[in-house]
Amino acid sequence: MAVASKKLGSKVQIVITDTGIGISDEDAQKVFERFYRTEKSRNRRYGGSGIGLAIAKQLVEAHEGRIWIECVPEKGTAVYITLPSS
């Protein structure tokens, strides 16, 4: 996993990347929904509640930012966060 940031005009962009198996396009569209889990075999007891990215989205948007995911199956996933800089 890697974390990087850069200034984009009046905004700051943070990018978190991994080199995992990636997320399908279908799952990538839903990962910010509450209680959504990409791995169906997981449950609350063994895999979290599925609310982490939903909370992250609310926090980012509360600060007038944007969060999204870009994936390449079998290559990895990148989570982008753009926030206004002060």
Buried (B, 14 or more C-beta within 10 A) or exposed (E): EEEEEEEEEEBBBBBBBBEEEBBEEEBBEEBBEEEBBEEEEEEEEEEEEBEEBBEBBBEBEEEEBEBBBBBEEEEBBBBBBBBEEE
